[in-house]
Amino acid sequence: MKVIELLSADCMIMELQGTTKSDVIKEMVEKLYGAGRINNQETFEAGIIAREKQTSTGLGDGIAMPHSKNAAVVKPTVLFAKSSQGVDYESLDGQPTFLFFMIAAPEGANDTHLEALAGLSRLLLNPALIGQLKEADSAETVINLFDKAQQTYDAEQLKDAANVDDSSRPFVVAVTACPTGIAHTYMAEDALKNKAKEMNVSIKVETNGSEGVKHRLSKEDIEKASGVIIAADKNVEMARFDGKHLVNRPVSDGIKKSEELINLAMSDSAPVYHHDGSKDSAEEESSSGSVGSQIYKHLMNGISHMLPFVIGGGIIIALSFMVDQFMGVPQDSLHKLGSYHQLAAQLNTIGGAAFGFMLPVLAGFIASSISDRPGLVAGFAAGALANTGGAGFLGALLGGFIAGYVIEFLRKILKGLPKSLDGIKAILFYPLLGVLITGAIMLVINVPMAAINTGLNSFLNGLSGGNAALLGALLGGMMAVDLGGPINKAAYVFGTGTLAATVATGGSPMMAAVMAGGMVPPLAIAIATLLFKDKFSKKDKDAGLTNLVMGFSFITEGAIPFAASDPLKMIPSFMVGSALAGGLVGGAGIKLMAPHGGIFVIMLVNKPILYLVFILIGSLVSALVLGLLKKKVVE
């Protein structure tokens, strides 16, 4: 498949009407939907927005390449769009964006499709093509320009085929990679190749894209190279570069700062990379972002690995309670609920086995995010000690960070050991010393953390009436502030933390408030599109059913496309209803024994009918506020 086959006259916008980033994304997604290239606007748009949250696809020089490999894509397509005025797309160079290429790849895209998409990315490095596209006045002109550019590119590739075999020139190797692996990976590859050609330098570039690893660097390539360039936003295989001068930067630097990277790789100023079987020192060099963002990243790594244990184990434990309730338990044996009948006891054992890993997994994967695999053993030990020592969720969370930074400390003090001992560090020194030091610290901090944990649990168990309603309203409202962002995640983490201490006693009111608050925004959208038909476009009304399903499934992110289109009206509307639902749930003492599932775990709520009523009340209030704030839409 040629690149030209991904372009179509019915998927081009020769003059965008949108003036903001969210507007142009929505406009391009609507065009793809209208052309039949995607079958669900909300799903595809959510994928595009999720990719933008990782890093802007505004590459600079007036170009943006939003892209998503998405289940909603019917046919692989590249939509071309122009804005003569320019749009603030949060580009890497801070300048307006004029040309947009929205890449839609099916979730099961084969190598042929992915190679074609990669080819498009490479063509966009041609400044002559970019200039001509800015002046293009018809879809046919755009297609012809790409066709000619492809022919020119193919001819140049044939001429450069022997480039890496020219021993008279300096030689460097590079690896490019981005999380999606569709655009930036290949743009960085060609930018480095083109700049190396200008500088009379031979280069071989390995790409780690969606089509897999291509042009893999051999042992001979690496030995021959004077330096290594890593232009990547995801982990790549690093052990093979031990002892080489290595520059590790984001993939965007491979596109925008290719000359600087090549010069650094060829000079002695680039640090020599040493692999010790654990975390790559090059990753430390390339780490970026504020302290807060780094802490958040480590925390989310622990939470994401912990949740399957909490969800699977917690729901099975809750089922054991249901079995006993269904089969009947004498009044004087209610304390044995979940273990009275044989089936219930077996379920409780199975669920408890999975749920018991919650704190060790949380701490272990926080530590591994900080210090890679050596952090796992110290982190798991810290989580287990927090569990047995009564420090609970907060103790395990703190223990994960302690374990990770203990390993980092050990890495620094053991750095001076002879190179011959590198192999034994990861399998002996780090596990032994890491567990010993982390364990000693945990034994000390478990005492105050256990007191804090006990006090917090007593506070939560003692909450009733107005106090419970107030905390429930706060947590419910937080779920609607950023719809899956850091504030939403903070509320959810707090809810699951309380669940850990209450699942054996009937569940957590705060977890119930969190889930109720998270279900409201998409449900409010669904209700509003039914009540206020004149205030939503046809495609928004079509999305109402989708949001109904997402809301009842506790997928708050379903409301993101609506919030992105008009945040000043949408977000406050969501917060009002979510806070109301959370407050009603908290005030009524409703408890939930599962950390996820929406209506699919409704029987794990102690007052299921009342719980659903409160969620619907919050959703209805949000919908009414939204209807009052929104203006009528003229189709």
N, C-alpha and C positions, 0 to 999 in steps of 0.2 A: 504493500500500500504506500503510495506517494503522499507527501504532505498536501499536495494540491487536492487530494481526494477528501481531506478533512474540512476544506473550505467550501462554502456554498453561498450563493447569492442571497438565499432566503435566511441566512444567519449572519447578516451584516447590518450594522447601524452606522450610516454614513454621517450622522450628526446626533450625538447623544443629547437628550433633554435634561438629564440629571446634572446637578451641580455639586453634589456631595458624594463621598465614597459609597455610602449605603444606597443612595439613589441610583447610581450607575450600576452597582451590583444587581439591584432589583430589576432595573430596566433590561440588563443583558440576560438575566435569568428568565424574565418574561418572554424575551425574544426566542430563546431556546425552547421554551415550553410551547409557544405559538407555532414554532416550526416542527414540533413533534420530536425533538431530539432528546427531551427529558419528559418523564411522565408524572413527576411530582415536584412542583416548584419549591415547596417548603423544605423537603429533604435535601435537594441539591443546593439550595441557598444556604442551609445550615452547614453543609459541607464546605462551601466556599468561605463562609464566615469563620468556621473552625480553623481553616488553613491560614486565614489572615491573622488570627490570634497568635499563631506561632511566630510569624514575622510577616511584615507586609510584602506582598508580591509586586509592589511598585518598585521596579528595579532601578529607576532613575533614567535620565536621558529621555524623559517623556514617555516611558513604556511601562505598562503593567501587564502581568500575566496571571490573573486569578485562575486557579485550577482546582479540580476535585475529581478523585476517582470514586465514583458514587453509584449506589444501587439504583438511583433514579434515572441514570443515563440509558437511553434506548439505543443510541448510535454515537460512536466516537465523533466528536465535532470540535472545531475551533471557531468560535464566534469572533468576528472582527468588528471593532467599534472605534469611532473617532469622536474627539471633542475639540472643536476649533478654539474654544475659550480656555481649555485646560481645566482639570479637576484636581483638588487637593486630595490625593489618594494615599497620603502618608508615605510617600516614596522614600527610598533609602537616602536620596540626595536632597530631600526636602523641597523639590521643585514640582511644579504642576505636571500632570500626566495628560498626554494627548492621544496616545494610541493604546487600545486595550485588546488583549487576546484572551478570551475566556475559554479555557480548555475543559471539555467535558469528556471524561474517560469512563467507560463502563467498569463496574466493580470486577468483572471477570475479563478485563481487557487482555488480549493475547499479545505476544511479543511484537507482532506486526504493527498493531495499533500503537504500542508504546514507542517503537522505533520511529514511527511516523511523527508522533508528538515530539520526540526528542529532536528529530530533524527540523521541525518548525522552530524550536528553541534556538538551534544553531544558526538558522537563517537570520534570526532577529539581531544577530551581532553585526550584521552588515550595515554600516552607517548610510550607504547609498540607498539601500532598500528602505530604511526608515524614513529618509528624506522624501523619497518618492511616495511612500504610503501617506505621509502627512498631506501631500498635495492631491492624492487620488480623489476623484469626484464620482466614481461609480464602482459597484461591486465587480463588474467585469474587469475594470482596470486593476483592482486589487488582486484578482485571481491571476491575471496576466503577469503582474509584477512578481508574484511568488513563483510562478512557473519559470520565468527567466532566471530568477535568483537561484532556484534549485539546480538548473542546468549549469550555471556558473560555479556553484559550490561543488557539484559532482566533478567537474573538470579540474578544479583546484585540488581536490582530494587525491585524484590520480597522480598529479604532479608531486604531491608531498608524501606519497606512500613510502618513500625511502628515507624520510627525514631522520628517523631514529637510528638508522644504520650509518650515519655520517660520523665517523670517529674523529674527524678534524675539529669538531665543535664541542663546546661544553655540553654535558648531558645531565638533566634532572628528571626526576619522576614525580608524579602527582596522583592524588586520589581525590575525586570529587563526589559529594553525596549530599542529598537533602532529604528531609523526612518523607516527602511525597514521591520524590524520584522521577518526576515527569519533566520539569522545566529547568530549574536551577542547576541540577547536576550536569546537564549537557551544555548549558550556556557557559558554566564555569570551565568545562572541558575545552570548548572551542576558544574561549577568551584566552586561556593559558596557551593553547597551541598557536593562535594567531600572534600573540605577543612574543612568544618564543621565536617564531619565524622572523619577526621584525628584528629581534635582538641577535639573530644568528646563533640560537641555542637549540639543541636537540631536546625533545621532551617526549615522554610517554605518559599518557594519562589513563588511569583506571577509573571507570565510572561505577558507582554503587547506586543504581537506579531501580525503578520498578521492574525493569526487565532483567534484573539480576546484575551480577558483577560482569562487566565487559572489559576486555583488554587488561586482564589481570596481570599485575606486575610479577615477573619471575624473580627468582633468587639472583640470577645473573643481572637483570635490570637494576635491582636495588644495589648490588655490590658495585656496579659500574657507575652509578649516579653520584654526582658530587653533593647532592642534597635532595631532600624530600619535601614536597608541599602537600599538606592536608587541607583541603578546602571543603569542609563538611559541617553539617548541622546535626549529624547523628554519629553514633559510634561506628568506627571502622576497625578492621584488623590491624593492630599496632605492633605486636611483638616482632614482626619481621623487620622493623626499621631500627632495631636496637643498634646503637653505636653510630647512627647517621645524623648529620646536621638536619634538623627538621623544623619546619615552620607550620604551625597549626592555627588556622583561622576559620571564620565562618564562610560558608559557601559564597555569600555575597561578595566577599573580598576576592575570591577567585575570579569573579566577573568584573569587579570595578577596580581592583588593585593588583591585577595580574603581573604587571612589571615589577612592582615592589616585592611581591612574593618570589618571583624568579630570582631577582637580585639577592634577596635574603638567603634563598636556598643554596646559591652558588658561593656565598661568602662564609667566612668563619664566624660571623656574628650570630648566625642562627644557633640556638642551643643544641647540644648533642643529646639525642633521645636515649634514655636507658629504660628498658623494660624489666621490671622486677617480678613479673608474674601477677601483679595486682593492678592497681589503677595506673593508667598511663599518665606519665608526667606531662605529656603534651596536652592532655585534656585539662590539666590544671592551668596551663598557659593560656588556653583558649576560653576558659570559663569567663563568662561575662554576666552583667546584670547586677542589680543592687543586692545587698545582704538579705534584704527581705525577700526578693524574688528567688534567691538561692535556697533560703529556708523553706519557702513555699514549695519549690520543686522537690526538695528532699522529703518534705512531709507528704506531698501528694504521691510520691513513689511508694511510701509505706502504706498510705490509705488505699491506693488502688490495688495493691497486692493483698491487703487485709480483707477488703470487702467480700470477696467470694467466700472466705471462711466464715465471716459473720453472717452473710445472707444464707448460705447453705446450711451451716450448723444451727443458726438461730431459728430458721423456719422449721427444721426437723424437730428441734426441742419444743417449739411451739405446738407442732403437730402431736407430740407426746401428751401435752396438756389437753389438747382437744380430744384425743382418744379416751383418756381417763374421764373427762367430763361427759363424753357421749355414752360411755359404758357404765358410768356411775361410780362415785366414790363416797363411802360413809362420811358423815359430818366430822367424826373424830379422826379421820385419816386424810383430811384435806391437805395437811402438810406434806403428804406423799404424792400430791398431784404431779403427774408426769412420770411416775414410777410405780403406781399401785398395781396396774394390770401388766401382764407380761409383755404385750405388744408395745404399750406405752414405755415401759422400761427399756426395751430394745431400741426404740426410736430415740429415747433420751440419751442412751449410751452412744449411738451413732452420731447424733447431733452434737453431743458434748465433746466427742473426739475432734470434730472439725472446729467447733467453736473455741475449744481450748487452745488452738493455735493462734487465735486472734492477736494476743499481745506479743508473743515472740515474732510473728510474721511482721507486725507493724514495726517493731523496733529493728528487726533484721533488715528490712528493705529500706528503712530510713538510713541506716548505717551503710548499706551497700550503695545507696545513691551518693553518699559522701565519699566513701573509700573503696568502692567496687567490691569484688568477692571477699577479700579478707575481712571486710566489715560485717559480712553475714553472720559468721560464727559468734563474734562478740555481741552483735545486735540481738541475735536469738537468745543468747545467754542473758542479756540485759532484760529482754521482755519476759523471759521465764522467771527471773528473779523479782521483777516488778509484780508478776502475777502471784507468786508464792509469798512475797513480802507484803502483800496488801496495798501496794502503791497503785495498782489498777492502770487504767488507760493513760492517765497523765504521767504516771511513773514510767510506763513503757515508751511513751512518746519522748520523754526527756532522756531515757536510757538509750534510745536509738541514736540520738544526736551525740550523746557522750561516747558511745561505742565507735561511731564513725570518726569522730575527731581524735579519739585515742589512737586509732589505726593511723590517722594522718600524722600524729605526733611520733608514733613509732617509725613511720616511713622516713621522717626527717632525721631522727637520731641514729637510725641504722643505715643511713645513706652512705656513710663512710666505710662500711664493711667491704672487704675484698669482693671483686666482681665474681669470683668463683663461688661465693656463698649466695648469689642472687637467687638461685633456684630453690634454696632451702628457706628463704625468708617467708614466702607465701604459705608453705606447708608446715612450718614449725614455729618460727619466731613470731609472726603476726597472730596466728591462732592462740599460741601459748600465752604470750605477753598480753595480747589484746583482751582475752577472756579474764586473765588474772587481774589486770588493772581495772577493766570495766566492772568486773564483779566486785572488787573491793570498793569502788566508788558507789556502786548500786547498794551495797549493804549499808553504807552510810546514809545515802539520800533516801533510802526506802523508809526510814523512820519518819522524817517530816512529810514525805509524799504520801505515806499511808495515812497519816493524820489528816492531811488535806483531802485525800480521797474519801476517808470516812466521814469527814465533816461535810463534804459536798454531797455524798450520798444521803446523809441524814437530812441535809437541807432539802434535797430533791424529794425524798420520801415524805418529808413533813410539809411540803407545799400543798396548799389547798385554797380553794376560793380565789380571792383577788390576787394573791401572790402567784399562784400557779397560772392564772389567766394572763397576768402581766408578762411572765417569762414565756409562756406559750405564744403570746402576741409578738414579742420581740423575735423569737426564733422563726415564727411563720413569716413575719415581715422580711427578715433577712433572706429567706429563700427566694423572695421576689425581687430583691434589689438588683442583682446582676445575672439571674437566671442561669446558674451553672458556673459562675465565676468564683473568685476567692471568698466573697462574703457568703454566698450560697453554700460553698463547700465548708466554710467555718461552722455554719449552723448545722449542717449535716454531720460533720465530724463530732460536734458536741452531742448531737442526738444519738449517734451510734455509741459514743462513749458512755452515755447514761444507760443505754440498752445492755451493755456488758455487765453492769451491776444489778440489773433488774429483770433480766430475761427469766431467771429462775423463780421470780416472785410475781409473775403475771405481766411483765412488760413495763415500758417506760412511757409516761405521759408526754415527756419532751420529744421522744421519737415520734409519737403520734402527732404532736403539733407540727413537727418538722415536715412529716409527710403530707399532712393536710395543707400546710402553707405552700409546699412545692407542687401540689396538684392543682391549685387554684388558677395560676396564670393561663395555662392552655385551655382549661375549662371555661374561663371567663371569655377568652377569644371565641370559643365555639358558641357560647350563649349570646354574646354581643352580635355576632354575625347573623343570628336568627332574629334577635329583637330589633336591631337597627340596620335593616338591609340597605337603606339609602346612604349609610355612612361607610360602606365597604365596597370595594371594587368586586367585580365578578370573581376574579381569581382569589381574592381574600375570602369571599363567601364559600368558594369551593374548598378552601383550606379548613373550614370550620369542622367538618367531619374528622379530618386528620387530627386536629387539635383535641377533639373530644376523646379520641382513642389515646393520644399521648397524655392527656390530663389524667384519665382514669388509670393509666399505666404508671403514673408518677414520673413522667419524663418532662420536667420543667422546661428543658431546652426547646421544646416545641414552639414556645412563644417568642423565641429569639428573633425570627424574621420580622414579626410585627413590632417588637420593641425597637429593633434597629431602624425601622422605617419612621418611627415617630416616638422617640424615647421620652420626651417631655410630657406626653399624654399617657403613654402606655405604662411606663414604670410606676408612676404614682398610683394609677388605677389598680395595678396588680398588687402593690404593697398594701393598699387599704383592705382588699379582700383577703389576702393571705394572712395579714395580721389579725383580722377579725376571726377567720377560721381557726388559726392557731390559738388565739385567746379563748374562744369558746371551748375548744378541745381541752386545753389546759385547765380551765375553770371547772369543767365537768368531770375531771379526773379520768378521762378516757385513756386507756393504756394500749400500747401496741407491742407485740412481741417479735416483730419482723422489721428489719432495716430497709426493706424495699418491697416493691410489688404492687402498690396501689390497691385497686379493688380486688385483685387476685389473691390478696392475703387478708381480705376483710373479715374472715372468720377468725383471724388471730387477734382481733380487737375485742376488748371486753364489752363494749357497747356499740356493735356494728351499725345498727340503724341510726342511732344518734350521731355517730361519726360521719356517716354519709350525709345526713341532714346538715351538719355544720359545714362540711366541705361545699355543699351546694349553696348554702347561704352566702359563704364567702365569695364563691364564684359569681353568684347573681349580683352581689353588691359591686364587685369589680366590674362586671359587665355594664351595670347601670352607670357607674362613674365614667367608664370609658365612653359609653354612648352620649353622655352629657358633654364630655370634653371634645369629642371628635366632630369635625365639620362634615357636611354632606359631600359625597363624592359624585362628581359629574363624569359619567362614563364617556 
